Amino acid sequence: MPRSDGNCIEFGDFYRLCYWRDGSWRTIGEKTATNNDISFTNVPSNGLYLLANLTKGKQQRIFTYQNGKQIWW
């Protein structure tokens, strides 16, 4: 695996997905990655999201989905 800052999805790490609503972050769910990607169900559409690696990594960026693509802000 190439060297990184630890802010990608990594097998075994624990993550929390949140979305912005009414002036605060709301938790959608938390789970451990079982692969190099992670999926959550029941995610509100047209939102502003934040995925946090609770195992390691300190950098976090908000993102949206537009036309099936993740857009970083």
Predicted model as a PDB file, atoms N, CA, C, CB and O in Angstrom, pLDDT in the B-factor column:
MODEL        1                                                                  
ATOM      1  N   MET A   1       0.854  -1.174   0.000  1.00 46.00           N  
ATOM      2  CA  MET A   1       0.000   0.000   0.000  1.00 46.00           C  
ATOM      3  C   MET A   1       0.897   1.233   0.000  1.00 46.00           C  
ATOM      4  CB  MET A   1      -0.970   0.000   1.227  1.00 46.00           C  
ATOM      5  O   MET A   1       1.854   1.300   0.772  1.00 46.00           O  
ATOM      6  N   PRO A   2       0.601   2.205  -0.852  1.00 55.00           N  
ATOM      7  CA  PRO A   2       1.413   3.417  -0.859  1.00 55.00           C  
ATOM      8  C   PRO A   2       1.252   4.211   0.433  1.00 55.00           C  
ATOM      9  CB  PRO A   2       1.044   4.287  -2.051  1.00 55.00           C  
ATOM     10  O   PRO A   2       0.241   4.103   1.126  1.00 55.00           O  
ATOM     11  N   ARG A   3       2.247   4.989   0.733  1.00 57.00           N  
ATOM     12  CA  ARG A   3       2.218   5.831   1.923  1.00 57.00           C  
ATOM     13  C   ARG A   3       1.099   6.863   1.797  1.00 57.00           C  
ATOM     14  CB  ARG A   3       3.582   6.529   2.135  1.00 57.00           C  
ATOM     15  O   ARG A   3       0.894   7.434   0.726  1.00 57.00           O  
ATOM     16  N   SER A   4       0.376   7.101   2.895  1.00 57.00           N  
ATOM     17  CA  SER A   4      -0.715   8.074   2.880  1.00 57.00           C  
ATOM     18  C   SER A   4      -0.829   8.734   4.252  1.00 57.00           C  
ATOM     19  CB  SER A   4      -2.058   7.397   2.485  1.00 57.00           C  
ATOM     20  O   SER A   4      -0.088   8.407   5.179  1.00 57.00           O  
ATOM     21  N   ASP A   5      -1.771   9.667   4.360  1.00 58.00           N  
ATOM     22  CA  ASP A   5      -1.986  10.353   5.632  1.00 58.00           C  
ATOM     23  C   ASP A   5      -2.976   9.617   6.528  1.00 58.00           C  
ATOM     24  CB  ASP A   5      -2.477  11.761   5.382  1.00 58.00           C  
ATOM     25  O   ASP A   5      -3.355  10.131   7.581  1.00 58.00           O  
ATOM     26  N   GLY A   6      -3.399   8.421   6.124  1.00 56.00           N  
ATOM     27  CA  GLY A   6      -4.309   7.622   6.944  1.00 56.00           C  
ATOM     28  C   GLY A   6      -5.750   8.061   6.858  1.00 56.00           C  
ATOM     29  O   GLY A   6      -6.561   7.682   7.704  1.00 56.00           O  
ATOM     30  N   ASN A   7      -6.092   8.850   5.855  1.00 59.00           N  
ATOM     31  CA  ASN A   7      -7.457   9.339   5.742  1.00 59.00           C  
ATOM     32  C   ASN A   7      -8.222   8.710   4.584  1.00 59.00           C  
ATOM     33  CB  ASN A   7      -7.447  10.827   5.584  1.00 59.00           C  
ATOM     34  O   ASN A   7      -9.195   9.283   4.092  1.00 59.00           O  
ATOM     35  N   CYS A   8      -7.788   7.547   4.157  1.00 75.00           N  
ATOM     36  CA  CYS A   8      -8.553   6.798   3.160  1.00 75.00           C  
ATOM     37  C   CYS A   8      -9.320   5.700   3.905  1.00 75.00           C  
ATOM     38  CB  CYS A   8      -7.610   6.188   2.035  1.00 75.00           C  
ATOM     39  O   CYS A   8      -9.103   5.496   5.100  1.00 75.00           O  
ATOM     40  N   ILE A   9     -10.203   5.005   3.215  1.00 86.00           N  
ATOM     41  CA  ILE A   9     -10.924   3.898   3.847  1.00 86.00           C  
ATOM     42  C   ILE A   9      -9.965   2.724   3.957  1.00 86.00           C  
ATOM     43  CB  ILE A   9     -12.212   3.505   3.034  1.00 86.00           C  
ATOM     44  O   ILE A   9      -9.400   2.286   2.955  1.00 86.00           O  
ATOM     45  N   GLU A  10      -9.779   2.218   5.157  1.00 89.00           N  
ATOM     46  CA  GLU A  10      -8.872   1.101   5.384  1.00 89.00           C  
ATOM     47  C   GLU A  10      -9.581  -0.011   6.143  1.00 89.00           C  
ATOM     48  CB  GLU A  10      -7.628   1.563   6.151  1.00 89.00           C  
ATOM     49  O   GLU A  10     -10.306   0.232   7.108  1.00 89.00           O  
ATOM     50  N   PHE A  11      -9.354  -1.226   5.688  1.00 91.00           N  
ATOM     51  CA  PHE A  11      -9.913  -2.420   6.312  1.00 91.00           C  
ATOM     52  C   PHE A  11      -9.651  -2.402   7.822  1.00 91.00           C  
ATOM     53  CB  PHE A  11      -9.315  -3.696   5.672  1.00 91.00           C  
ATOM     54  O   PHE A  11      -8.519  -2.192   8.259  1.00 91.00           O  
ATOM     55  N   GLY A  12     -10.698  -2.624   8.607  1.00 94.00           N  
ATOM     56  CA  GLY A  12     -10.564  -2.719  10.059  1.00 94.00           C  
ATOM     57  C   GLY A  12     -10.721  -1.414  10.811  1.00 94.00           C  
ATOM     58  O   GLY A  12     -10.882  -1.427  12.031  1.00 94.00           O  
ATOM     59  N   ASP A  13     -10.678  -0.280  10.112  1.00 93.00           N  
ATOM     60  CA  ASP A  13     -10.860   1.011  10.791  1.00 93.00           C  
ATOM     61  C   ASP A  13     -12.342   1.277  11.037  1.00 93.00           C  
ATOM     62  CB  ASP A  13     -10.242   2.160   9.957  1.00 93.00           C  
ATOM     63  O   ASP A  13     -13.197   0.782  10.303  1.00 93.00           O  
ATOM     64  N   PHE A  14     -12.640   2.055  12.065  1.00 94.00           N  
ATOM     65  CA  PHE A  14     -14.010   2.357  12.488  1.00 94.00           C  
ATOM     66  C   PHE A  14     -14.384   3.766  12.027  1.00 94.00           C  
ATOM     67  CB  PHE A  14     -14.158   2.225  14.036  1.00 94.00           C  
ATOM     68  O   PHE A  14     -13.625   4.708  12.255  1.00 94.00           O  
ATOM     69  N   TYR A  15     -15.540   3.923  11.385  1.00 93.00           N  
ATOM     70  CA  TYR A  15     -15.953   5.186  10.767  1.00 93.00           C  
ATOM     71  C   TYR A  15     -17.314   5.643  11.262  1.00 93.00           C  
ATOM     72  CB  TYR A  15     -15.981   5.048   9.257  1.00 93.00           C  
ATOM     73  O   TYR A  15     -18.144   4.835  11.678  1.00 93.00           O  
ATOM     74  N   ARG A  16     -17.530   6.957  11.211  1.00 94.00           N  
ATOM     75  CA  ARG A  16     -18.825   7.572  11.511  1.00 94.00           C  
ATOM     76  C   ARG A  16     -19.193   8.467  10.338  1.00 94.00           C  
ATOM     77  CB  ARG A  16     -18.786   8.387  12.858  1.00 94.00           C  
ATOM     78  O   ARG A  16     -18.391   9.297   9.913  1.00 94.00           O  
ATOM     79  N   LEU A  17     -20.409   8.301   9.812  1.00 95.00           N  
ATOM     80  CA  LEU A  17     -20.919   9.168   8.751  1.00 95.00           C  
ATOM     81  C   LEU A  17     -21.972  10.096   9.351  1.00 95.00           C  
ATOM     82  CB  LEU A  17     -21.517   8.330   7.568  1.00 95.00           C  
ATOM     83  O   LEU A  17     -22.897   9.651  10.031  1.00 95.00           O  
ATOM     84  N   CYS A  18     -21.813  11.398   9.087  1.00 96.00           N  
ATOM     85  CA  CYS A  18     -22.745  12.409   9.590  1.00 96.00           C  
ATOM     86  C   CYS A  18     -23.253  13.262   8.430  1.00 96.00           C  
ATOM     87  CB  CYS A  18     -22.066  13.302  10.668  1.00 96.00           C  
ATOM     88  O   CYS A  18     -22.635  13.306   7.366  1.00 96.00           O  
ATOM     89  N   TYR A  19     -24.365  13.929   8.640  1.00 97.00           N  
ATOM     90  CA  TYR A  19     -24.877  14.901   7.679  1.00 97.00           C  
ATOM     91  C   TYR A  19     -25.293  16.157   8.430  1.00 97.00           C  
ATOM     92  CB  TYR A  19     -26.072  14.317   6.866  1.00 97.00           C  
ATOM     93  O   TYR A  19     -25.637  16.102   9.611  1.00 97.00           O  
ATOM     94  N   TRP A  20     -25.257  17.294   7.732  1.00 97.00           N  
ATOM     95  CA  TRP A  20     -25.577  18.595   8.320  1.00 97.00           C  
ATOM     96  C   TRP A  20     -27.070  18.840   8.212  1.00 97.00           C  
ATOM     97  CB  TRP A  20     -24.785  19.734   7.625  1.00 97.00           C  
ATOM     98  O   TRP A  20     -27.652  18.743   7.132  1.00 97.00           O  
ATOM     99  N   ARG A  21     -27.692  19.161   9.355  1.00 94.00           N  
ATOM    100  CA  ARG A  21     -29.120  19.463   9.351  1.00 94.00           C  
ATOM    101  C   ARG A  21     -29.436  20.397  10.504  1.00 94.00           C  
ATOM    102  CB  ARG A  21     -29.965  18.168   9.448  1.00 94.00           C  
ATOM    103  O   ARG A  21     -29.029  20.158  11.642  1.00 94.00           O  
ATOM    104  N   ASP A  22     -30.156  21.452  10.206  1.00 94.00           N  
ATOM    105  CA  ASP A  22     -30.625  22.406  11.213  1.00 94.00           C  
ATOM    106  C   ASP A  22     -29.497  22.941  12.095  1.00 94.00           C  
ATOM    107  CB  ASP A  22     -31.678  21.754  12.083  1.00 94.00           C  
ATOM    108  O   ASP A  22     -29.667  23.097  13.304  1.00 94.00           O  
ATOM    109  N   GLY A  23     -28.350  23.219  11.483  1.00 96.00           N  
ATOM    110  CA  GLY A  23     -27.263  23.866  12.198  1.00 96.00           C  
ATOM    111  C   GLY A  23     -26.336  22.969  12.993  1.00 96.00           C  
ATOM    112  O   GLY A  23     -25.512  23.461  13.765  1.00 96.00           O  
ATOM    113  N   SER A  24     -26.458  21.632  12.814  1.00 97.00           N  
ATOM    114  CA  SER A  24     -25.543  20.739  13.529  1.00 97.00           C  
ATOM    115  C   SER A  24     -25.359  19.431  12.753  1.00 97.00           C  
ATOM    116  CB  SER A  24     -26.072  20.448  14.957  1.00 97.00           C  
ATOM    117  O   SER A  24     -26.146  19.096  11.868  1.00 97.00           O  
ATOM    118  N   TRP A  25     -24.306  18.709  13.110  1.00 96.00           N  
ATOM    119  CA  TRP A  25     -24.032  17.415  12.487  1.00 96.00           C  
ATOM    120  C   TRP A  25     -24.867  16.338  13.157  1.00 96.00           C  
ATOM    121  CB  TRP A  25     -22.528  17.066  12.573  1.00 96.00           C  
ATOM    122  O   TRP A  25     -24.910  16.240  14.384  1.00 96.00           O  
ATOM    123  N   ARG A  26     -25.531  15.530  12.336  1.00 97.00           N  
ATOM    124  CA  ARG A  26     -26.352  14.412  12.817  1.00 97.00           C  
ATOM    125  C   ARG A  26     -25.704  13.107  12.360  1.00 97.00           C  
ATOM    126  CB  ARG A  26     -27.832  14.521  12.291  1.00 97.00           C  
ATOM    127  O   ARG A  26     -25.312  12.982  11.199  1.00 97.00           O  
ATOM    128  N   THR A  27     -25.592  12.151  13.248  1.00 97.00           N  
ATOM    129  CA  THR A  27     -24.974  10.872  12.912  1.00 97.00           C  
ATOM    130  C   THR A  27     -25.937   9.989  12.131  1.00 97.00           C  
ATOM    131  CB  THR A  27     -24.512  10.154  14.178  1.00 97.00           C  
ATOM    132  O   THR A  27     -27.078   9.777  12.541  1.00 97.00           O  
ATOM    133  N   ILE A  28     -25.460   9.478  11.001  1.00 96.00           N  
ATOM    134  CA  ILE A  28     -26.223   8.520  10.198  1.00 96.00           C  
ATOM    135  C   ILE A  28     -25.926   7.107  10.680  1.00 96.00           C  
ATOM    136  CB  ILE A  28     -25.888   8.664   8.689  1.00 96.00           C  
ATOM    137  O   ILE A  28     -26.829   6.280  10.799  1.00 96.00           O  
ATOM    138  N   GLY A  29     -24.654   6.839  10.955  1.00 97.00           N  
ATOM    139  CA  GLY A  29     -24.281   5.514  11.417  1.00 97.00           C  
ATOM    140  C   GLY A  29     -22.788   5.403  11.639  1.00 97.00           C  
ATOM    141  O   GLY A  29     -22.011   6.282  11.264  1.00 97.00           O  
ATOM    142  N   GLU A  30     -22.411   4.300  12.259  1.00 97.00           N  
ATOM    143  CA  GLU A  30     -21.005   3.998  12.514  1.00 97.00           C  
ATOM    144  C   GLU A  30     -20.777   2.540  12.136  1.00 97.00           C  
ATOM    145  CB  GLU A  30     -20.614   4.271  14.018  1.00 97.00           C  
ATOM    146  O   GLU A  30     -21.638   1.689  12.358  1.00 97.00           O  
ATOM    147  N   LYS A  31     -19.606   2.258  11.561  1.00 96.00           N  
ATOM    148  CA  LYS A  31     -19.286   0.878  11.215  1.00 96.00           C  
ATOM    149  C   LYS A  31     -17.805   0.700  10.969  1.00 96.00           C  
ATOM    150  CB  LYS A  31     -20.066   0.442   9.994  1.00 96.00           C  
ATOM    151  O   LYS A  31     -17.074   1.660  10.727  1.00 96.00           O  
ATOM    152  N   THR A  32     -17.380  -0.551  11.036  1.00 97.00           N  
ATOM    153  CA  THR A  32     -16.005  -0.926  10.750  1.00 97.00           C  
ATOM    154  C   THR A  32     -15.912  -1.333   9.290  1.00 97.00           C  
ATOM    155  CB  THR A  32     -15.525  -2.075  11.683  1.00 97.00           C  
ATOM    156  O   THR A  32     -16.751  -2.085   8.793  1.00 97.00           O  
ATOM    157  N   ALA A  33     -14.893  -0.838   8.606  1.00 95.00           N  
ATOM    158  CA  ALA A  33     -14.698  -1.164   7.192  1.00 95.00           C  
ATOM    159  C   ALA A  33     -14.287  -2.623   7.059  1.00 95.00           C  
ATOM    160  CB  ALA A  33     -13.633  -0.237   6.548  1.00 95.00           C  
ATOM    161  O   ALA A  33     -13.374  -3.082   7.745  1.00 95.00           O  
ATOM    162  N   THR A  34     -14.961  -3.346   6.181  1.00 95.00           N  
ATOM    163  CA  THR A  34     -14.630  -4.740   5.914  1.00 95.00           C  
ATOM    164  C   THR A  34     -13.922  -4.882   4.574  1.00 95.00           C  
ATOM    165  CB  THR A  34     -15.891  -5.605   5.938  1.00 95.00           C  
ATOM    166  O   THR A  34     -13.658  -5.992   4.113  1.00 95.00           O  
ATOM    167  N   ASN A  35     -13.618  -3.743   3.954  1.00 91.00           N  
ATOM    168  CA  ASN A  35     -12.956  -3.692   2.656  1.00 91.00           C  
ATOM    169  C   ASN A  35     -12.296  -2.328   2.540  1.00 91.00           C  
ATOM    170  CB  ASN A  35     -13.965  -3.946   1.475  1.00 91.00           C  
ATOM    171  O   ASN A  35     -12.179  -1.615   3.536  1.00 91.00           O  
ATOM    172  N   ASN A  36     -11.869  -1.958   1.356  1.00 88.00           N  
ATOM    173  CA  ASN A  36     -11.284  -0.629   1.137  1.00 88.00           C  
ATOM    174  C   ASN A  36     -12.324   0.391   0.713  1.00 88.00           C  
ATOM    175  CB  ASN A  36     -10.193  -0.703   0.089  1.00 88.00           C  
ATOM    176  O   ASN A  36     -11.977   1.468   0.228  1.00 88.00           O  
ATOM    177  N   ASP A  37     -13.594   0.064   0.890  1.00 88.00           N  
ATOM    178  CA  ASP A  37     -14.684   1.018   0.709  1.00 88.00           C  
ATOM    179  C   ASP A  37     -15.694   0.758   1.811  1.00 88.00           C  
ATOM    180  CB  ASP A  37     -15.343   0.893  -0.716  1.00 88.00           C  
ATOM    181  O   ASP A  37     -15.631  -0.257   2.504  1.00 88.00           O  
ATOM    182  N   ILE A  38     -16.617   1.682   1.963  1.00 91.00           N  
ATOM    183  CA  ILE A  38     -17.604   1.549   3.040  1.00 91.00           C  
ATOM    184  C   ILE A  38     -18.930   2.100   2.544  1.00 91.00           C  
ATOM    185  CB  ILE A  38     -17.140   2.293   4.340  1.00 91.00           C  
ATOM    186  O   ILE A  38     -18.958   3.090   1.814  1.00 91.00           O  
ATOM    187  N   SER A  39     -20.022   1.471   2.934  1.00 92.00           N  
ATOM    188  CA  SER A  39     -21.358   1.895   2.511  1.00 92.00           C  
ATOM    189  C   SER A  39     -22.263   2.033   3.726  1.00 92.00           C  
ATOM    190  CB  SER A  39     -21.962   0.892   1.500  1.00 92.00           C  
ATOM    191  O   SER A  39     -22.166   1.270   4.687  1.00 92.00           O  
ATOM    192  N   PHE A  40     -23.140   3.018   3.661  1.00 93.00           N  
ATOM    193  CA  PHE A  40     -24.140   3.229   4.708  1.00 93.00           C  
ATOM    194  C   PHE A  40     -25.516   3.227   4.050  1.00 93.00           C  
ATOM    195  CB  PHE A  40     -23.884   4.572   5.487  1.00 93.00           C  
ATOM    196  O   PHE A  40     -25.652   3.638   2.898  1.00 93.00           O  
ATOM    197  N   THR A  41     -26.529   2.772   4.767  1.00 92.00           N  
ATOM    198  CA  THR A  41     -27.900   2.781   4.260  1.00 92.00           C  
ATOM    199  C   THR A  41     -28.687   3.908   4.918  1.00 92.00           C  
ATOM    200  CB  THR A  41     -28.589   1.419   4.512  1.00 92.00           C  
ATOM    201  O   THR A  41     -28.262   4.472   5.926  1.00 92.00           O  
ATOM    202  N   ASN A  42     -29.826   4.224   4.341  1.00 91.00           N  
ATOM    203  CA  ASN A  42     -30.734   5.249   4.862  1.00 91.00           C  
ATOM    204  C   ASN A  42     -30.064   6.613   4.986  1.00 91.00           C  
ATOM    205  CB  ASN A  42     -31.272   4.824   6.213  1.00 91.00           C  
ATOM    206  O   ASN A  42     -30.257   7.314   5.979  1.00 91.00           O  
ATOM    207  N   VAL A  43     -29.280   6.987   3.984  1.00 92.00           N  
ATOM    208  CA  VAL A  43     -28.601   8.277   3.965  1.00 92.00           C  
ATOM    209  C   VAL A  43     -29.527   9.305   3.304  1.00 92.00           C  
ATOM    210  CB  VAL A  43     -27.229   8.183   3.207  1.00 92.00           C  
ATOM    211  O   VAL A  43     -29.983   9.077   2.183  1.00 92.00           O  
ATOM    212  N   PRO A  44     -29.815  10.421   3.965  1.00 92.00           N  
ATOM    213  CA  PRO A  44     -30.659  11.449   3.362  1.00 92.00           C  
ATOM    214  C   PRO A  44     -30.023  11.970   2.070  1.00 92.00           C  
ATOM    215  CB  PRO A  44     -30.891  12.609   4.355  1.00 92.00           C  
ATOM    216  O   PRO A  44     -28.810  12.170   2.004  1.00 92.00           O  
ATOM    217  N   SER A  45     -30.847  12.186   1.054  1.00 90.00           N  
ATOM    218  CA  SER A  45     -30.326  12.673  -0.228  1.00 90.00           C  
ATOM    219  C   SER A  45     -30.095  14.183  -0.191  1.00 90.00           C  
ATOM    220  CB  SER A  45     -31.292  12.317  -1.369  1.00 90.00           C  
ATOM    221  O   SER A  45     -30.621  14.891   0.668  1.00 90.00           O  
ATOM    222  N   ASN A  46     -29.302  14.649  -1.137  1.00 90.00           N  
ATOM    223  CA  ASN A  46     -29.009  16.091  -1.296  1.00 90.00           C  
ATOM    224  C   ASN A  46     -28.463  16.719  -0.028  1.00 90.00           C  
ATOM    225  CB  ASN A  46     -30.261  16.839  -1.721  1.00 90.00           C  
ATOM    226  O   ASN A  46     -28.848  17.830   0.336  1.00 90.00           O  
ATOM    227  N   GLY A  47     -27.567  16.008   0.646  1.00 94.00           N  
ATOM    228  CA  GLY A  47     -27.036  16.507   1.905  1.00 94.00           C  
ATOM    229  C   GLY A  47     -25.591  16.939   1.828  1.00 94.00           C  
ATOM    230  O   GLY A  47     -24.918  16.779   0.810  1.00 94.00           O  
ATOM    231  N   LEU A  48     -25.142  17.484   2.921  1.00 97.00           N  
ATOM    232  CA  LEU A  48     -23.747  17.807   3.152  1.00 97.00           C  
ATOM    233  C   LEU A  48     -23.265  16.780   4.170  1.00 97.00           C  
ATOM    234  CB  LEU A  48     -23.546  19.308   3.658  1.00 97.00           C  
ATOM    235  O   LEU A  48     -23.829  16.672   5.259  1.00 97.00           O  
ATOM    236  N   TYR A  49     -22.217  16.023   3.819  1.00 97.00           N  
ATOM    237  CA  TYR A  49     -21.806  14.870   4.612  1.00 97.00           C  
ATOM    238  C   TYR A  49     -20.387  15.019   5.151  1.00 97.00           C  
ATOM    239  CB  TYR A  49     -21.909  13.608   3.781  1.00 97.00           C  
ATOM    240  O   TYR A  49     -19.584  15.798   4.637  1.00 97.00           O  
ATOM    241  N   LEU A  50     -20.101  14.250   6.203  1.00 95.00           N  
ATOM    242  CA  LEU A  50     -18.779  14.201   6.803  1.00 95.00           C  
ATOM    243  C   LEU A  50     -18.522  12.768   7.255  1.00 95.00           C  
ATOM    244  CB  LEU A  50     -18.654  15.206   7.996  1.00 95.00           C  
ATOM    245  O   LEU A  50     -19.273  12.219   8.061  1.00 95.00           O  
ATOM    246  N   LEU A  51     -17.449  12.164   6.725  1.00 92.00           N  
ATOM    247  CA  LEU A  51     -17.061  10.816   7.126  1.00 92.00           C  
ATOM    248  C   LEU A  51     -15.810  10.924   7.980  1.00 92.00           C  
ATOM    249  CB  LEU A  51     -16.820   9.892   5.885  1.00 92.00           C  
ATOM    250  O   LEU A  51     -14.789  11.437   7.523  1.00 92.00           O  
ATOM    251  N   ALA A  52     -15.881  10.448   9.210  1.00 91.00           N  
ATOM    252  CA  ALA A  52     -14.760  10.543  10.143  1.00 91.00           C  
ATOM    253  C   ALA A  52     -14.208   9.158  10.433  1.00 91.00           C  
ATOM    254  CB  ALA A  52     -15.192  11.235  11.451  1.00 91.00           C  
ATOM    255  O   ALA A  52     -14.957   8.232  10.746  1.00 91.00           O  
ATOM    256  N   ASN A  53     -12.889   9.022  10.326  1.00 90.00           N  
ATOM    257  CA  ASN A  53     -12.204   7.798  10.729  1.00 90.00           C  
ATOM    258  C   ASN A  53     -11.931   7.925  12.227  1.00 90.00           C  
ATOM    259  CB  ASN A  53     -10.864   7.567   9.902  1.00 90.00           C  
ATOM    260  O   ASN A  53     -11.111   8.745  12.641  1.00 90.00           O  
ATOM    261  N   LEU A  54     -12.607   7.128  13.029  1.00 91.00           N  
ATOM    262  CA  LEU A  54     -12.469   7.215  14.478  1.00 91.00           C  
ATOM    263  C   LEU A  54     -11.292   6.400  15.000  1.00 91.00           C  
ATOM    264  CB  LEU A  54     -13.742   6.753  15.144  1.00 91.00           C  
ATOM    265  O   LEU A  54     -10.958   6.479  16.182  1.00 91.00           O  
ATOM    266  N   THR A  55     -10.662   5.615  14.125  1.00 91.00           N  
ATOM    267  CA  THR A  55      -9.507   4.819  14.510  1.00 91.00           C  
ATOM    268  C   THR A  55      -8.230   5.629  14.410  1.00 91.00           C  
ATOM    269  CB  THR A  55      -9.405   3.574  13.645  1.00 91.00           C  
ATOM    270  O   THR A  55      -7.386   5.591  15.306  1.00 91.00           O  
ATOM    271  N   LYS A  56      -8.095   6.361  13.316  1.00 86.00           N  
ATOM    272  CA  LYS A  56      -6.916   7.192  13.096  1.00 86.00           C  
ATOM    273  C   LYS A  56      -7.248   8.232  12.040  1.00 86.00           C  
ATOM    274  CB  LYS A  56      -5.689   6.335  12.667  1.00 86.00           C  
ATOM    275  O   LYS A  56      -8.311   8.179  11.422  1.00 86.00           O  
ATOM    276  N   GLY A  57      -6.362   9.156  11.837  1.00 74.00           N  
ATOM    277  CA  GLY A  57      -6.603  10.200  10.850  1.00 74.00           C  
ATOM    278  C   GLY A  57      -7.282  11.385  11.500  1.00 74.00           C  
ATOM    279  O   GLY A  57      -8.237  11.223  12.260  1.00 74.00           O  
ATOM    280  N   LYS A  58      -6.795  12.565  11.205  1.00 77.00           N  
ATOM    281  CA  LYS A  58      -7.345  13.767  11.821  1.00 77.00           C  
ATOM    282  C   LYS A  58      -7.963  14.710  10.803  1.00 77.00           C  
ATOM    283  CB  LYS A  58      -6.271  14.487  12.591  1.00 77.00           C  
ATOM    284  O   LYS A  58      -8.812  15.528  11.159  1.00 77.00           O  
ATOM    285  N   GLN A  59      -7.554  14.613   9.541  1.00 76.00           N  
ATOM    286  CA  GLN A  59      -8.091  15.503   8.526  1.00 76.00           C  
ATOM    287  C   GLN A  59      -9.470  15.020   8.115  1.00 76.00           C  
ATOM    288  CB  GLN A  59      -7.153  15.581   7.304  1.00 76.00           C  
ATOM    289  O   GLN A  59      -9.683  13.829   7.890  1.00 76.00           O  
ATOM    290  N   GLN A  60     -10.405  15.957   8.022  1.00 83.00           N  
ATOM    291  CA  GLN A  60     -11.766  15.637   7.599  1.00 83.00           C  
ATOM    292  C   GLN A  60     -12.223  16.706   6.632  1.00 83.00           C  
ATOM    293  CB  GLN A  60     -12.737  15.532   8.815  1.00 83.00           C  
ATOM    294  O   GLN A  60     -11.928  17.887   6.821  1.00 83.00           O  
ATOM    295  N   ARG A  61     -12.948  16.298   5.584  1.00 85.00           N  
ATOM    296  CA  ARG A  61     -13.503  17.247   4.628  1.00 85.00           C  
ATOM    297  C   ARG A  61     -14.962  16.913   4.387  1.00 85.00           C  
ATOM    298  CB  ARG A  61     -12.710  17.232   3.300  1.00 85.00           C  
ATOM    299  O   ARG A  61     -15.352  15.747   4.338  1.00 85.00           O  
ATOM    300  N   ILE A  62     -15.748  17.946   4.241  1.00 93.00           N  
ATOM    301  CA  ILE A  62     -17.156  17.749   3.928  1.00 93.00           C  
ATOM    302  C   ILE A  62     -17.276  17.412   2.444  1.00 93.00           C  
ATOM    303  CB  ILE A  62     -18.000  19.014   4.290  1.00 93.00           C  
ATOM    304  O   ILE A  62     -16.400  17.738   1.643  1.00 93.00           O  
ATOM    305  N   PHE A  63     -18.384  16.750   2.095  1.00 94.00           N  
ATOM    306  CA  PHE A  63     -18.618  16.404   0.701  1.00 94.00           C  
ATOM    307  C   PHE A  63     -20.110  16.315   0.412  1.00 94.00           C  
ATOM    308  CB  PHE A  63     -17.930  15.083   0.353  1.00 94.00           C  
ATOM    309  O   PHE A  63     -20.933  16.187   1.319  1.00 94.00           O  
ATOM    310  N   THR A  64     -20.436  16.386  -0.867  1.00 95.00           N  
ATOM    311  CA  THR A  64     -21.785  16.186  -1.358  1.00 95.00           C  
ATOM    312  C   THR A  64     -21.724  15.136  -2.458  1.00 95.00           C  
ATOM    313  CB  THR A  64     -22.413  17.523  -1.876  1.00 95.00           C  
ATOM    314  O   THR A  64     -20.638  14.739  -2.881  1.00 95.00           O  
ATOM    315  N   TYR A  65     -22.878  14.688  -2.920  1.00 89.00           N  
ATOM    316  CA  TYR A  65     -22.977  13.820  -4.088  1.00 89.00           C  
ATOM    317  C   TYR A  65     -23.766  14.561  -5.147  1.00 89.00           C  
ATOM    318  CB  TYR A  65     -23.647  12.450  -3.738  1.00 89.00           C  
ATOM    319  O   TYR A  65     -24.864  15.052  -4.889  1.00 89.00           O  
ATOM    320  N   GLN A  66     -23.197  14.637  -6.343  1.00 90.00           N  
ATOM    321  CA  GLN A  66     -23.876  15.270  -7.470  1.00 90.00           C  
ATOM    322  C   GLN A  66     -23.683  14.400  -8.697  1.00 90.00           C  
ATOM    323  CB  GLN A  66     -23.343  16.711  -7.719  1.00 90.00           C  
ATOM    324  O   GLN A  66     -22.552  14.088  -9.068  1.00 90.00           O  
ATOM    325  N   ASN A  67     -24.774  14.009  -9.327  1.00 90.00           N  
ATOM    326  CA  ASN A  67     -24.735  13.162 -10.517  1.00 90.00           C  
ATOM    327  C   ASN A  67     -23.938  11.881 -10.274  1.00 90.00           C  
ATOM    328  CB  ASN A  67     -24.134  13.931 -11.690  1.00 90.00           C  
ATOM    329  O   ASN A  67     -23.186  11.439 -11.143  1.00 90.00           O  
ATOM    330  N   GLY A  68     -24.105  11.280  -9.083  1.00 86.00           N  
ATOM    331  CA  GLY A  68     -23.455  10.030  -8.761  1.00 86.00           C  
ATOM    332  C   GLY A  68     -21.992  10.123  -8.421  1.00 86.00           C  
ATOM    333  O   GLY A  68     -21.324   9.095  -8.304  1.00 86.00           O  
ATOM    334  N   LYS A  69     -21.460  11.350  -8.256  1.00 90.00           N  
ATOM    335  CA  LYS A  69     -20.043  11.543  -7.943  1.00 90.00           C  
ATOM    336  C   LYS A  69     -19.877  12.270  -6.620  1.00 90.00           C  
ATOM    337  CB  LYS A  69     -19.346  12.322  -9.062  1.00 90.00           C  
ATOM    338  O   LYS A  69     -20.664  13.151  -6.275  1.00 90.00           O  
ATOM    339  N   GLN A  70     -18.842  11.888  -5.887  1.00 89.00           N  
ATOM    340  CA  GLN A  70     -18.527  12.538  -4.630  1.00 89.00           C  
ATOM    341  C   GLN A  70     -17.785  13.844  -4.932  1.00 89.00           C  
ATOM    342  CB  GLN A  70     -17.679  11.603  -3.712  1.00 89.00           C  
ATOM    343  O   GLN A  70     -16.786  13.842  -5.651  1.00 89.00           O  
ATOM    344  N   ILE A  71     -18.274  14.947  -4.384  1.00 92.00           N  
ATOM    345  CA  ILE A  71     -17.677  16.267  -4.589  1.00 92.00           C  
ATOM    346  C   ILE A  71     -17.129  16.759  -3.248  1.00 92.00           C  
ATOM    347  CB  ILE A  71     -18.723  17.283  -5.182  1.00 92.00           C  
ATOM    348  O   ILE A  71     -17.884  16.932  -2.291  1.00 92.00           O  
ATOM    349  N   TRP A  72     -15.812  16.983  -3.183  1.00 89.00           N  
ATOM    350  CA  TRP A  72     -15.165  17.457  -1.962  1.00 89.00           C  
ATOM    351  C   TRP A  72     -15.230  18.983  -1.879  1.00 89.00           C  
ATOM    352  CB  TRP A  72     -13.700  16.979  -1.906  1.00 89.00           C  
ATOM    353  O   TRP A  72     -15.084  19.662  -2.895  1.00 89.00           O  
ATOM    354  N   TRP A  73     -15.445  19.519  -0.695  1.00 89.00           N  
ATOM    355  CA  TRP A  73     -15.475  20.975  -0.485  1.00 89.00           C  
ATOM    356  C   TRP A  73     -14.364  21.384   0.422  1.00 89.00           C  
ATOM    357  CB  TRP A  73     -16.811  21.429   0.093  1.00 89.00           C  
ATOM    358  O   TRP A  73     -14.217  22.568   0.723  1.00 89.00           O  
TER     359      TRP A  73                                                      
ENDMDL                                                                          
END                                                                             
